[in-house]
């Protein structure tokens, strides 16, 4: 299994950007989906993921952590869109925009589990539909 840290680093590289919040959010999403067995529709990012990440990072405000994660998701998505190899690796086909920044968290959590592009996994596991 690929670690969340390695996945996020493969997108951002070794920049000065603090990626801990995004790494933690991918790990929490993975736990919710594949360990606890919750469906994607039953996971509310603002209630189930962001508060857990804020607690793990000892942050005073959950809103601050949420904004930071959303900015990282948007930056990561922009990098993926510009690099066809990353798009093929994580998504499997070209997608123009995310419906929400949190989709990137779920794409990466699925990649951690299956180590295949999301669209490829979706064909075999339709329950993962967003």
C-alpha positions as CSV (number, residue, x, y, z in Angstrom):
1,X,0.0,0.0,0.0
2,X,1.3,3.4,-0.9
3,X,1.5,5.9,1.9
4,X,-0.5,9.2,1.8
5,X,2.6,11.1,2.3
6,X,4.2,9.6,-0.8
7,X,1.1,10.2,-2.8
8,X,0.9,13.9,-1.9
9,X,4.7,14.3,-2.4
10,X,4.3,12.8,-5.9
11,X,2.0,15.7,-6.7
12,X,3.7,18.6,-4.9
13,X,7.3,17.3,-5.0
14,X,9.6,18.4,-2.2
15,X,8.4,22.0,-2.0
16,X,8.3,24.2,1.1
17,X,4.6,23.8,1.1
18,X,3.3,22.3,4.3
19,X,1.3,19.2,3.2
20,X,0.6,17.6,6.6
21,X,-3.0,18.7,6.6
22,X,-3.7,17.1,3.2
23,X,-1.8,13.9,4.1
24,X,-3.8,13.6,7.3
25,X,-7.1,14.2,5.5
26,X,-6.3,11.4,2.9
27,X,-5.5,9.1,5.8
28,X,-8.7,9.9,7.6
29,X,-10.7,9.4,4.3
30,X,-9.0,6.1,3.7
31,X,-9.9,4.9,7.3
32,X,-13.5,6.0,6.9
33,X,-14.0,4.4,3.5
34,X,-11.9,1.2,3.7
35,X,-11.4,0.4,7.4
36,X,-14.8,1.5,8.8
37,X,-16.6,0.6,5.6
38,X,-18.5,3.9,5.2
39,X,-19.8,4.9,1.8
40,X,-18.6,8.0,0.1
41,X,-22.1,9.5,0.3
42,X,-22.1,9.1,4.1
43,X,-18.9,10.9,4.7
44,X,-19.2,14.7,5.3
45,X,-15.8,16.3,4.9
46,X,-16.6,19.2,7.1
47,X,-17.9,17.0,9.9
48,X,-16.0,13.7,9.5
49,X,-12.6,14.7,8.2
50,X,-11.6,18.3,8.9
51,X,-12.2,18.2,12.7
52,X,-10.2,15.0,13.0
53,X,-7.3,16.5,11.1
54,X,-7.5,19.7,13.2
55,X,-7.3,17.7,16.3
56,X,-4.3,15.6,15.0
57,X,-2.5,18.8,14.1
58,X,-3.4,20.5,17.4
59,X,-5.0,23.4,15.5
60,X,-7.0,25.9,17.4
61,X,-9.5,26.5,14.7
62,X,-11.1,23.8,12.4
63,X,-12.0,26.5,9.9
64,X,-8.3,27.4,9.4
65,X,-7.4,23.8,8.8
66,X,-10.4,23.4,6.3
67,X,-9.2,26.4,4.3
68,X,-5.6,25.1,4.2
69,X,-6.8,21.7,3.0
70,X,-9.0,23.2,0.4
71,X,-6.2,25.4,-0.9
72,X,-3.9,22.4,-1.0
73,X,-6.5,20.4,-2.9
74,X,-6.9,23.2,-5.4
75,X,-3.2,23.5,-5.9
76,X,-2.8,19.8,-6.2
77,X,-5.5,19.6,-8.8
78,X,-3.9,22.4,-10.8
79,X,-0.7,20.4,-10.9
80,X,-2.5,17.2,-11.9
81,X,-4.3,19.0,-14.7
82,X,-1.0,20.3,-16.1
83,X,0.7,16.9,-16.0
84,X,-0.9,14.2,-18.1
85,X,1.2,11.5,-16.3
86,X,-0.3,12.5,-12.9
87,X,-3.8,12.7,-14.5
88,X,-3.5,9.2,-15.9
89,X,-2.0,7.8,-12.7
90,X,-4.6,9.2,-10.2
91,X,-7.8,9.8,-12.3
92,X,-7.4,7.7,-15.4
93,X,-8.9,10.2,-17.9
94,X,-8.9,13.9,-18.4
95,X,-11.3,15.8,-16.2
96,X,-11.5,19.6,-16.4
97,X,-12.6,20.5,-12.9
98,X,-13.4,19.0,-9.5
99,X,-16.9,19.4,-8.2
100,X,-15.4,20.1,-4.8
101,X,-11.8,20.3,-3.6
102,X,-12.5,17.3,-1.3
103,X,-12.8,15.0,-4.3
104,X,-9.0,15.0,-4.6
105,X,-8.9,13.6,-1.0
106,X,-11.1,10.7,-2.1
107,X,-9.2,10.1,-5.4
108,X,-6.0,9.8,-3.3
109,X,-7.6,7.6,-0.7
110,X,-8.9,5.2,-3.5
111,X,-5.4,5.2,-5.0
112,X,-3.9,4.2,-1.6
113,X,-6.2,1.2,-1.5
114,X,-6.2,0.0,-5.1
115,X,-3.0,1.6,-6.6
116,X,-4.9,2.1,-9.8
117,X,-6.6,5.2,-11.4
118,X,-9.9,6.2,-9.9
119,X,-11.9,5.7,-13.2
120,X,-10.5,2.2,-13.6
121,X,-11.4,1.3,-10.0
122,X,-14.9,2.8,-10.5
123,X,-15.6,0.4,-13.4
124,X,-15.1,-2.5,-11.0
125,X,-16.4,-0.9,-7.8
126,X,-19.4,1.2,-8.7
127,X,-20.2,1.9,-5.1
128,X,-17.3,4.4,-5.0
129,X,-19.3,6.8,-7.2
130,X,-19.1,10.3,-5.9
